[in-house]
Amino acid sequence: MYIIGENIHIISEKVKEALTNRDREFFMDLAVRQVEAGAKAVDINLGPRKKDWAEVFPWVVEAVEAVVDVPLSIDTTNVDGMEAALKTIKKNQPILNSTSAEPERLEKIPALAKKYGAKIIALTMGTSGIPVEADARVEIAVGTLIPHLMEIDFPMENLIIDPLVLTTSGCQQYCPQLIETVRMLKYAWDPAPMVSVGLSNVSNAVPNDNRPLINRVYLAMLMGVGLEMMIANPFDEKQNNVIKWIETRDTSTPLARVYNKIAERTEAGEQPAPEDFDMTDPEQVDIWKTTQILLNNVIYADAYLAN
């Protein structure tokens, strides 16, 4: 699993404070610790920075590149900010996060990525927003995104499709459709594009205590349909265990067997079944309940684990 570390994100109060104070050491330390925890790239999400983008993006890029040797993902809606970062990056092929099928962004951002030899994350979102159904999201990829990239002679090996994870709290019907979108994208084009997701989006607006569990269970499902890249928290050791268990097919412990079974069922187009779980184990019961909200079989509520 190729993890793009998500922790340099403007929604974090610590990141906001460090940016305000131009605390270079904060960003350097956070980047190093993410890489040491297993991140293979580092996402830099500072928001649009409409007023100070020309100074801020190069400043952060220089700080992070001074201490890590992994690619940087420039995560902003500010096209000028993207270019300011791209001009500064020296070490590795960068990633632009992101374009969509909206005409203005599709015109500007792939051309920018091509100019600087960057990879690009392309979202399956058009002018009317994000469709619920898997086939509609795949159609955006193969009917709009990929044809435009081919038209401008963009290297297809530099394309990453993001079919857009949405939260189970309020957008529950999207969760199983996303799984099927990832599955379908693996067969929708030859060669199949790389697929990435923002994993923690699935637990946005969920009580903090439940977020890691929802992320881990969804990860197992997505790995079952071939997910190989994600923007995620590399500090989550339990998440990293799930990755290791599924990648190595390790079934030596009860939890390892459960997560592998979730991946196997999803790969086969099946849903996890009660017999896959030891219902006398409270932890496995919580995992079972989580599969049911993610598959939209049970209506999500913040107290779903208590029901």
C-alpha positions in Angstrom: 0.0 0.0 0.0 1.4 3.4 -1.1 0.5 5.7 1.8 0.5 9.5 1.2 0.8 10.9 4.7 -2.2 13.2 5.4 -1.1 15.0 8.5 0.1 18.3 7.1 -3.4 19.6 6.7 -4.8 23.0 7.3 -7.8 21.6 9.3 -5.3 20.8 12.1 -5.1 23.5 14.7 -1.4 22.7 15.2 -0.7 23.1 11.5 -2.6 26.4 11.4 -0.6 27.7 14.4 2.7 26.5 12.9 1.9 28.1 9.6 1.0 31.4 11.3 4.3 31.4 13.3 6.3 30.1 10.3 7.5 27.3 12.5 9.8 25.5 10.0 10.8 22.9 12.6 7.2 21.8 13.1 6.7 20.9 9.4 10.1 19.3 9.2 9.5 17.1 12.2 6.0 16.1 11.1 7.2 15.2 7.6 10.1 13.0 9.0 7.8 11.2 11.5 5.3 10.4 8.8 8.0 8.9 6.6 9.4 7.0 9.5 5.9 5.6 10.2 5.7 4.3 6.6 4.4 7.1 4.4 5.8 6.9 0.9 4.8 10.5 0.0 3.8 13.5 2.0 0.6 15.5 1.3 0.8 19.3 1.8 -2.7 20.7 2.2 -2.5 24.4 3.2 -5.9 25.4 1.8 -6.1 27.9 -1.1 -3.9 30.6 0.6 -5.5 33.3 -1.6 -3.4 36.1 -0.2 0.1 34.6 0.6 0.3 31.6 -1.7 3.4 32.9 -3.5 5.4 32.9 -0.3 3.8 30.0 1.7 3.9 27.1 -0.8 7.6 27.5 -1.6 8.4 28.0 2.1 6.7 24.8 3.2 8.1 22.8 0.2 11.7 23.9 1.0 11.3 23.0 4.7 9.9 19.5 4.0 12.3 18.7 1.2 15.2 19.6 3.5 14.5 16.5 5.6 12.7 13.9 3.6 13.4 12.2 0.3 9.9 11.2 -0.8 7.5 12.7 -3.3 5.3 15.7 -2.2 1.6 15.9 -3.0 0.5 19.4 -3.5 -3.1 19.5 -2.3 -4.8 22.8 -3.0 -7.5 24.4 -5.1 -5.2 27.3 -5.9 -3.6 26.7 -9.3 -1.1 29.5 -8.9 -0.1 27.9 -5.5 0.4 24.6 -7.2 2.8 26.1 -9.7 4.7 28.0 -7.0 5.2 24.7 -5.2 6.1 22.8 -8.4 8.8 25.4 -9.2 10.3 24.8 -5.8 10.3 21.0 -5.7 13.8 19.6 -6.5 14.0 16.0 -5.3 11.2 13.7 -6.6 8.4 13.6 -9.1 5.5 15.6 -7.4 1.8 14.8 -7.3 -0.8 17.4 -8.0 -4.0 16.9 -5.9 -6.2 17.5 -7.8 -8.2 18.1 -10.9 -11.8 17.1 -11.6 -13.9 16.9 -14.8 -15.1 20.5 -14.3 -14.0 22.3 -17.5 -11.9 25.1 -16.0 -9.9 22.7 -13.7 -9.6 20.1 -16.4 -8.2 22.7 -18.8 -5.6 24.1 -16.4 -4.3 21.5 -14.0 -3.4 18.5 -16.3 -1.5 21.0 -18.5 0.3 22.2 -15.4 1.2 18.7 -14.3 2.5 17.9 -17.8 4.6 21.0 -17.9 6.4 20.0 -14.7 6.4 16.3 -15.2 4.1 15.7 -12.2 1.6 12.9 -11.5 -2.0 14.0 -11.2 -4.9 12.9 -9.0 -8.1 13.2 -11.0 -11.4 13.2 -9.2 -14.5 11.6 -10.6 -16.5 14.7 -10.1 -18.1 16.8 -12.8 -20.0 20.1 -13.0 -23.1 18.5 -11.4 -21.1 17.2 -8.5 -20.3 13.6 -7.4 -22.6 10.9 -8.6 -23.7 8.2 -6.2 -23.6 5.3 -8.6 -20.4 3.5 -9.4 -21.0 3.4 -13.2 -21.6 7.1 -13.3 -18.3 7.8 -11.6 -16.4 5.4 -13.9 -18.0 7.1 -16.8 -16.5 10.4 -15.7 -13.1 8.8 -15.6 -13.3 7.0 -19.0 -15.6 9.4 -20.8 -14.1 12.8 -19.7 -10.9 12.6 -17.7 -8.9 10.0 -19.6 -9.9 11.3 -23.1 -8.8 14.8 -22.2 -5.5 13.6 -20.8 -4.9 11.6 -24.0 -5.8 14.6 -26.1 -3.0 16.7 -24.5 -0.6 13.7 -24.7 -0.3 13.4 -20.9 1.7 10.4 -19.8 -1.0 7.9 -18.6 1.4 6.3 -16.2 1.3 9.6 -14.2 -2.5 9.4 -13.8 -4.1 8.6 -10.5 -7.9 8.3 -10.3 -9.7 9.3 -7.0 -13.3 8.1 -7.0 -14.0 10.2 -3.9 -14.7 8.7 -0.6 -17.6 10.4 1.3 -18.6 10.1 4.9 -20.8 7.3 6.2 -22.4 10.1 8.4 -24.8 11.7 6.0 -23.6 10.2 2.7 -23.9 6.5 3.6 -25.3 5.4 0.2 -22.0 6.4 -1.4 -19.9 4.0 0.7 -20.7 0.7 -1.1 -20.8 2.4 -4.4 -17.2 3.6 -3.9 -16.1 0.1 -3.4 -17.7 -0.9 -6.7 -16.1 2.1 -8.4 -12.7 1.0 -7.4 -13.4 -2.5 -8.6 -14.7 -1.3 -12.0 -11.8 1.1 -12.5 -9.5 -1.8 -12.5 -11.2 -3.1 -15.7 -12.4 0.1 -17.3 -9.1 1.0 -19.1 -6.1 -0.8 -20.4 -3.7 -0.4 -18.7 -5.7 0.1 -15.5 -5.1 3.5 -14.0 -3.7 3.8 -10.5 -6.5 4.4 -8.0 -6.2 6.3 -4.8 -8.7 7.5 -2.1 -8.7 9.8 0.9 -9.4 7.0 3.4 -10.3 9.1 6.5 -13.0 10.9 4.6 -15.3 7.9 5.2 -15.3 8.8 8.9 -15.6 12.6 8.7 -18.2 14.0 11.1 -18.1 10.8 13.1 -17.2 10.8 16.8 -13.4 10.6 17.2 -13.5 7.3 19.1 -15.1 5.5 16.2 -13.2 7.0 13.3 -10.2 4.7 13.2 -12.4 1.6 13.3 -14.5 2.8 10.4 -11.4 3.6 8.5 -9.8 0.2 9.0 -12.9 -1.8 8.1 -13.4 0.3 4.9 -9.7 -0.2 4.1 -10.0 -3.9 4.2 -13.0 -3.8 1.8 -11.1 -1.5 -0.6 -8.0 -3.6 -0.5 -10.2 -6.5 -1.5 -11.1 -4.8 -4.8 -7.5 -3.8 -5.5 -6.8 -0.4 -3.8 -3.1 0.3 -3.9 -2.8 3.9 -2.9 -4.4 6.2 -0.3 -4.0 9.5 1.5 -4.2 8.4 5.1 -2.7 8.7 8.6 0.6 6.7 8.7 0.6 7.0 12.5 -2.4 4.6 12.9 -0.6 1.4 13.9 -3.8 -0.7 13.8 -4.5 0.5 10.3 -0.9 -0.5 9.3 -1.5 -3.9 10.8 -4.6 -4.4 8.6 -2.5 -3.5 5.6 0.2 -6.0 6.6 -2.2 -8.8 7.3 -4.0 -8.5 4.0 -0.9 -8.0 1.9 0.8 -11.0 3.4 -2.4 -13.0 3.8 -1.5 -13.4 7.5 -4.3 -15.3 9.3 -2.3 -16.1 12.4 -4.5 -14.2 14.9 -8.3 -13.8 15.2 -8.3 -10.2 14.0 -6.0 -10.9 11.1 -8.4 -13.7 10.0 -11.4 -11.4 10.3 -9.9 -8.6 8.2 -8.6 -11.0 5.6 -12.1 -12.5 5.4 -13.6 -9.1 4.9 -11.2 -8.4 2.0 -11.8 -11.9 0.5 -15.6 -11.5 0.7 -15.4 -8.1 -1.0 -13.1 -9.3 -3.7 -15.6 -12.1 -4.5 -18.5 -9.6 -4.7 -20.0 -11.0 -1.5 -20.8 -9.3 1.8 -19.3 -10.4 5.1 -21.5 -12.9 6.9 -22.1 -13.4 10.6 -20.3 -16.7 10.6 -17.1 -14.9 9.6 -17.0 -13.4 13.1 -16.7 -14.6 16.7 -19.7 -12.9 18.1 -18.5 -13.6 21.7 -15.6 -11.2 21.0 -16.7 -7.6 21.5 -14.0 -6.3 19.2 -15.2 -8.6 16.4 -18.8 -7.6 17.0 -17.8 -4.0 16.5 -16.1 -4.8 13.3 -19.2 -6.7 12.1 -21.5 -3.7 13.0 -19.1 -1.5 11.1 -19.3 -3.6 7.9 -23.1 -3.2 8.0 -23.1 0.6 8.1 -20.4 0.8 5.4 -22.5 -1.5 3.2 -25.6 0.7 3.8 -27.4 -2.3 5.4 -28.0 -0.5 8.7 -28.7 3.2 9.0 -25.7 5.0 10.5 -26.0 6.6 13.9 -23.2 8.0 16.1 -24.1 5.3 18.7 -24.2 2.5 16.1 -21.8 0.3 18.2 -24.2 0.4 21.1 -27.2 -0.8 19.1 
